Amino acid sequence: MAKLILTEGGSTRRFKLSPGKLTFGSGDKVTLKLDSDDVAEQHGVIEMGDGGAVLHLAKGVVPAKVGAHSVGAAHVFKEGQNVKVGSATFAVEYDEGEGPASKPAGVQRQLRGGSGRTRSQVRGDRGMEGEEEEGGRRRRHSVQRKSDPTGILIGLGVFLVLGGIGYFMISKTTKGLSGEDFEYATAYARATRQIEKDPQGARISFDKILKEQISGDQRNQVKAHLKTLNERLSAVEEPLRNNRGTKWFEARLKNFYEKFDPVSSRPHARLFIKRAKWFMDLYPTHPENEWIQRHVERVMPTADLTSPQSIEDLRVEVKGSTETEPKDFVDAEEAIDRFLAVSGDDRERAEAETIRSEIRGLEREFRDMMLQNAKASYSKDLYPAQYSPGKAMNDMIRLMACCNNPEYKAEGARRLLAITELTPEFLNVHYKNDRREYWARMITVPEFQSYASSNGLL
């Protein structure tokens, strides 16, 4: 029976691959759950049949690769071939009689008479025989013809002209590929070829074209493709985004409501309403929005939003942003600034500054923890069993998105851009489209903003 070999995070697992379909991804509803952060919850299917194991990827996900090349919509695993899906690598070992049929070995052409020798072998034998028979014979003298300088000059001229044309064409092509010499027709053709196999990549390519100097008709042509791609990808991306939002909803709204009973606590009622508004703005199509709206109406009288915020209201709000996951030190600092802008009580203002000092200490601890986690995930020599570039990327992105300290954010950006596995496609799928609240903050960090701009992500 064929075996599926999964290498992920420095460890390798083997599974029997029986006929049928095996779903994989990072979610809980798949047959084979992956730990990689750069894999969608339902990333694809491996289907085992008579012709071997076939990889099918869901639409809109990061494409799989064999070496440096992306694979097609239906890729047949060859014996022992490594196929990279995000940070995970798949390979298949077939038993005898399984897998795709191999190509027959090339057959050497034989001379008539069926001697089985190749032409080169026959020529070699004849050459040896000729030398042995040469004893009493006279070798044929070669005739040296005088060269015609006119012909040589003409030939040299033709060679130089053709060489110059060839160099010009190669130079133009190379510049076009590297972006030094933009040509709309080439870039547009390349982007349209990506639409079916790599719609995310096609969207990035079309976005890059819009940043060039092109005509109005060309711009409209590109925008039409982008509109179609956005509609197509949103049908896939929106459910995935909503699914990610469910984890936040469970932790920060539903469990919060059950634990703190906002109906009887004004500080908790205000925090619940603030979180509910943020969530519904970010996930307008989330299936739990009806539950949220119903409970907002219940706690609204307790919240009493028409009255000024008290220091206890502020303390609960800041604690909710910094002492539980996901931490948000930006939100906490903004809450303190808003309170200080309207409070005239010196004692309360001093207490607010004390709260600020406390959360900045927590922010330092958070920064140190993210750096330690990233080191454990990206130090292959020191911690081979924990090796996961995707997790290291996420740790650095959290520094950029969750910290308020500009130095911490810049440090996160520099370390993120130093990770060689980072790609614009990974950022586009998992952050620009899937974690928009993080992305909005990431692009405010100058070091990262420059990278995003040069890679067509802005």
C-alpha positions in Angstrom: 0.0 0.0 0.0 1.3 3.5 -0.8 2.5 5.7 2.0 2.1 9.5 2.4 5.2 11.1 4.0 4.6 14.5 5.8 7.5 16.6 6.9 6.6 19.6 9.0 8.3 21.5 11.8 11.4 19.4 11.7 9.5 16.1 12.2 8.3 13.5 9.7 5.1 11.4 9.8 4.1 8.5 7.6 0.5 7.4 6.8 -1.0 4.6 4.8 -2.6 6.0 1.7 -5.6 3.8 0.8 -7.8 4.5 -2.3 -10.1 7.5 -1.7 -9.8 11.1 -0.7 -7.8 12.6 2.2 -8.5 16.2 3.1 -5.8 18.3 4.7 -5.3 21.7 6.2 -5.0 23.6 9.6 -8.7 23.3 10.6 -10.5 20.7 12.7 -12.7 19.3 10.0 -10.0 17.8 7.8 -8.7 14.3 7.8 -5.0 15.3 8.2 -4.5 18.4 10.3 -1.3 20.4 9.7 0.4 22.7 12.2 1.7 25.2 9.7 0.4 28.7 10.0 0.6 29.3 6.3 -1.9 26.6 5.4 -5.6 27.3 5.1 -8.1 25.5 7.3 -9.3 23.3 4.3 -6.3 23.6 2.0 -6.8 20.7 -0.3 -7.4 17.0 -1.0 -5.1 14.1 -1.9 -7.0 11.5 -3.9 -5.5 8.0 -4.3 -6.6 6.1 -7.4 -5.3 3.7 -10.0 -3.1 6.4 -11.6 -1.5 7.3 -8.3 -2.0 10.0 -5.7 -3.3 13.3 -7.1 -3.1 16.7 -5.2 -6.1 19.0 -5.6 -5.9 22.5 -3.9 -8.8 24.6 -2.9 -9.3 27.8 -4.8 -7.5 30.9 -3.5 -5.0 29.1 -1.3 -1.2 29.4 -1.5 -0.1 27.2 -4.4 2.0 24.1 -3.9 5.5 23.9 -5.3 7.9 21.4 -6.7 11.3 23.0 -6.4 10.8 26.6 -7.5 7.8 25.8 -9.8 4.1 26.0 -8.8 2.1 22.9 -9.6 -1.1 22.8 -11.5 -4.7 22.3 -10.3 -4.3 18.5 -10.3 -0.8 17.3 -9.7 0.1 13.6 -9.7 2.7 12.7 -7.1 5.8 10.9 -8.6 7.7 8.4 -6.6 9.6 10.2 -3.9 8.9 13.7 -5.3 8.7 16.4 -2.7 5.7 18.8 -3.0 5.8 21.8 -0.7 2.5 23.1 0.7 3.2 26.2 2.8 5.7 25.1 5.4 4.8 21.4 5.1 6.3 19.0 2.6 4.4 15.9 1.1 5.9 12.9 -0.6 4.5 9.6 -1.7 6.1 6.1 -1.7 4.3 3.6 -4.0 4.3 -0.1 -3.7 5.0 -2.2 -6.8 2.2 -1.7 -9.4 1.0 1.6 -7.9 1.5 5.1 -9.0 1.7 6.8 -12.4 3.2 4.7 -15.2 6.8 5.5 -15.9 8.0 6.4 -19.3 9.6 3.5 -21.3 13.4 3.6 -21.6 14.7 5.0 -24.8 15.5 2.4 -27.5 18.7 2.7 -29.5 18.3 2.6 -33.3 19.9 -0.5 -34.9 21.4 -0.9 -38.3 19.9 -3.2 -40.8 20.9 -6.8 -40.3 20.1 -6.8 -36.6 23.7 -6.6 -35.3 22.5 -4.7 -32.3 25.4 -2.2 -32.5 24.8 1.5 -32.7 25.9 3.7 -35.5 28.7 5.2 -33.4 30.0 1.7 -32.6 30.0 0.7 -36.2 31.8 3.9 -37.2 34.4 3.3 -34.6 35.0 -0.3 -35.8 35.3 0.9 -39.4 37.8 3.5 -38.4 40.0 0.8 -36.7 39.7 -1.5 -39.7 40.7 1.3 -42.1 43.9 2.0 -40.2 44.9 -1.7 -40.2 44.4 -2.0 -43.9 46.4 1.1 -44.7 49.7 -0.8 -44.8 50.3 -1.0 -48.6 47.8 1.7 -49.5 48.4 5.4 -49.9 46.3 7.7 -47.8 44.1 10.2 -49.7 45.6 13.7 -49.3 43.3 16.4 -48.1 43.1 19.4 -50.4 43.5 22.8 -48.7 41.4 25.4 -50.4 42.4 29.1 -50.3 39.9 31.1 -48.3 38.0 34.0 -49.8 38.5 37.1 -47.6 35.4 38.7 -49.1 33.2 35.8 -48.0 34.7 35.8 -44.5 34.0 39.5 -44.1 30.4 39.1 -45.3 29.9 36.2 -43.0 31.4 38.1 -40.1 29.1 41.0 -40.8 26.0 38.8 -40.9 27.1 37.2 -37.6 27.6 40.6 -35.9 24.2 41.9 -37.1 22.4 38.7 -36.0 24.3 38.7 -32.7 23.4 42.3 -32.1 19.7 41.6 -32.7 19.8 38.6 -30.5 21.5 40.6 -27.7 18.9 43.3 -28.0 16.0 40.9 -27.8 17.5 39.0 -24.8 18.3 42.3 -23.1 14.8 43.6 -23.7 13.3 40.3 -22.4 15.5 40.3 -19.3 14.7 43.9 -18.5 11.0 43.2 -18.9 11.2 40.2 -16.6 13.1 42.1 -13.9 10.9 45.1 -14.1 13.6 47.5 -15.4 11.8 48.0 -18.7 8.1 47.5 -18.3 6.1 46.3 -21.3 2.4 46.2 -20.9 1.7 43.3 -23.4 4.2 41.0 -21.6 3.1 41.8 -18.1 -0.6 41.6 -19.0 -0.1 38.2 -20.8 1.8 36.9 -17.8 -0.9 38.0 -15.4 -3.8 36.5 -17.4 -2.0 33.1 -17.6 -2.0 33.1 -13.8 -5.7 33.6 -13.4 -6.7 29.9 -13.3 -3.7 28.3 -11.7 -2.8 31.0 -9.2 -5.6 33.6 -8.8 -3.9 35.2 -5.8 -0.7 35.7 -7.8 -2.7 37.0 -10.7 -4.3 39.7 -8.5 -0.8 40.8 -7.3 0.4 40.9 -10.9 -2.5 43.0 -12.0 -2.0 45.4 -9.0 1.6 45.9 -10.1 0.6 46.7 -13.6 -1.7 49.5 -12.3 1.3 51.2 -10.7 2.9 51.6 -14.1 2.4 54.3 -16.7 -0.3 52.8 -18.9 -3.1 54.1 -21.1 -6.7 54.6 -20.0 -7.9 51.6 -22.0 -5.2 49.4 -20.6 -6.1 50.5 -17.1 -9.7 49.7 -17.6 -8.7 46.3 -19.0 -6.7 45.5 -15.9 -9.4 46.8 -13.5 -12.0 44.6 -15.2 -9.8 41.5 -14.4 -9.2 42.7 -10.9 -13.0 43.1 -10.3 -13.6 39.6 -11.5 -10.8 38.2 -9.4 -11.9 40.0 -6.3 -15.4 38.7 -6.6 -14.1 35.2 -7.2 -11.7 35.2 -4.4 -14.0 36.9 -1.9 -16.4 33.9 -2.2 -13.5 31.8 -0.9 -11.8 34.3 1.5 -14.9 35.6 3.3 -15.9 32.2 4.9 -12.2 31.6 5.8 -12.0 35.1 7.4 -15.3 34.5 9.3 -14.0 31.1 10.5 -10.9 32.8 11.9 -13.1 35.5 13.5 -15.0 32.8 15.3 -12.1 32.1 17.6 -12.0 35.8 18.6 -15.8 35.8 19.1 -15.7 32.8 21.4 -12.8 34.2 23.6 -13.6 37.9 23.7 -17.4 38.1 23.4 -19.2 34.9 24.3 -16.9 33.6 27.1 -16.5 37.2 28.3 -20.3 37.6 28.6 -20.7 34.4 30.5 -17.8 35.1 32.9 -18.4 38.8 33.7 -22.2 39.2 33.3 -22.1 42.7 31.6 -25.8 43.2 32.4 -24.9 43.8 36.0 -21.5 45.5 35.6 -21.1 48.9 33.9 -17.3 48.6 33.1 -17.8 45.2 31.6 -21.0 46.3 29.7 -19.0 49.1 28.1 -16.2 46.8 27.1 -18.6 44.3 25.7 -20.3 46.9 23.5 -16.9 48.2 22.3 -15.8 44.8 21.3 -19.1 43.9 19.7 -19.0 47.0 17.5 -15.4 46.3 16.4 -16.2 42.7 15.6 -19.3 43.4 13.5 -17.5 46.2 11.6 -14.6 43.8 10.8 -16.8 40.7 10.1 -20.1 42.1 8.7 -21.2 38.7 7.4 -20.3 36.6 10.4 -23.1 34.2 11.3 -22.8 35.1 15.0 -23.6 38.8 14.5 -27.3 38.2 15.3 -26.3 36.8 18.7 -24.0 39.8 19.3 -26.7 42.3 18.4 -29.2 40.6 20.7 -26.8 40.8 23.6 -25.7 44.3 22.9 -29.4 45.4 23.3 -29.5 43.6 26.7 -26.4 45.4 28.2 -26.9 48.8 26.6 -28.9 50.2 29.5 -26.2 49.1 32.0 -23.4 50.6 29.9 -24.9 54.1 30.1 -22.7 55.4 27.3 -24.0 59.0 27.7 -22.1 59.4 31.0 -18.3 60.1 31.2 -15.9 57.2 31.6 -14.7 56.5 35.1 -11.3 55.3 36.1 -12.7 51.9 36.9 -14.2 51.8 33.4 -10.7 52.6 32.0 -9.0 49.9 34.2 -11.3 47.2 32.9 -10.9 48.3 29.3 -7.1 48.3 29.5 -7.0 45.1 31.4 -9.2 43.5 28.7 -6.7 44.6 26.0 -3.4 43.6 27.7 -3.9 40.7 30.1 -5.6 38.2 27.8 -5.0 37.0 24.3 -5.0 38.4 21.7 -3.1 41.3 23.4 -3.5 44.8 22.0 -1.2 47.5 23.5 -2.2 50.0 20.8 -5.8 49.9 21.9 -4.8 50.2 25.6 -2.7 53.3 25.0 -5.4 54.9 22.9 -8.0 54.3 25.7 -5.7 56.0 28.2 -5.2 59.0 25.9 -8.9 59.4 25.4 -9.5 59.3 29.1 -6.8 61.9 29.8 -8.3 64.2 27.1 -11.6 64.6 29.0 -10.7 63.9 32.7 -10.2 67.0 34.9 -9.5 65.0 38.1 -5.8 65.1 39.1 -6.0 62.0 41.1 -7.6 60.0 38.3 -5.2 61.4 35.8 -2.3 60.3 38.0 -3.8 56.8 38.3 -4.3 56.6 34.5 -0.5 57.3 34.1 0.2 54.5 36.6 -1.9 52.2 34.5 0.1 53.3 31.4 3.4 52.4 33.2 2.0 49.0 34.1 0.9 48.1 30.5 4.3 49.3 29.1 5.9 46.8 31.4 3.6 44.1 30.1 4.4 45.2 26.6 8.2 44.7 27.2 7.4 41.2 28.5 5.3 40.5 25.4 8.1 41.7 23.1 10.7 39.4 24.9 8.3 36.5 24.7 7.7 36.9 20.9 11.4 37.1 20.2 12.0 33.9 22.3 9.2 32.1 20.5 10.5 33.2 17.1 14.0 32.0 18.0 12.7 28.6 19.0 10.7 28.3 15.8 13.4 29.5 13.4 16.6 28.1 14.9 16.8 24.9 12.9 20.2 23.9 14.4 19.2 24.6 18.0 15.6 23.4 17.9 15.1 21.2 14.9 11.9 19.6 16.2 10.3 23.1 16.6 11.4 24.5 13.2 8.4 26.4 11.7 9.1 29.6 9.6 5.4 30.3 9.5 5.2 30.6 13.3 8.3 32.7 13.4 6.7 35.1 10.9 3.5 35.3 12.9 5.5 36.2 16.1 7.2 39.1 14.3 4.0 40.2 12.8 2.4 40.3 16.2 5.1 42.6 17.4 4.2 44.9 14.5 0.5 44.7 15.0 0.0 44.4 18.8 2.8 46.7 20.2 2.5 50.4 20.5 6.2 51.1 21.0 7.7 52.2 17.6 11.0 50.5 18.3 9.3 47.1 19.0 7.3 47.4 15.8 10.4 48.3 13.7 12.3 45.4 15.2 9.5 43.0 14.3 9.5 44.3 10.7 13.3 43.9 10.3 13.3 40.4 11.7 10.3 39.4 9.6 11.9 40.6 6.4 15.1 38.6 7.3 13.1 35.4 7.1 14.0 33.8 3.8 10.7 31.9 3.5 8.6 35.1 3.5 6.8 35.7 0.2 4.3 38.4 -0.9 1.8 35.6 -1.6 1.9 34.4 2.0 1.3 38.0 3.3 -1.4 38.6 0.7 -3.4 35.5 1.6 -2.9 35.3 5.4 -2.7 38.9 6.4 -3.8 41.4 3.8 -7.0 39.4 3.1 -7.4 37.2 6.2 -6.2 39.4 9.0 -7.1 42.9 7.9 -7.0 44.3 11.4 -3.3 43.3 11.6 -2.5 44.4 8.1 -3.8 47.9 8.7 -1.2 48.3 11.4 1.6 46.4 9.7 1.7 48.8 6.7 2.2 51.8 9.1 5.6 50.5 10.0 8.0 52.3 7.6 10.4 49.3 7.1 7.5 47.0 6.2 5.6 49.6 4.2 8.6 49.9 1.8 8.6 46.1 1.3 4.9 46.0 0.7 5.0 48.8 -1.8 7.8 47.3 -3.8 6.0 43.9 -3.9 2.6 45.2 -5.1 0.8 44.7 -1.8 -0.3 48.3 -1.2 
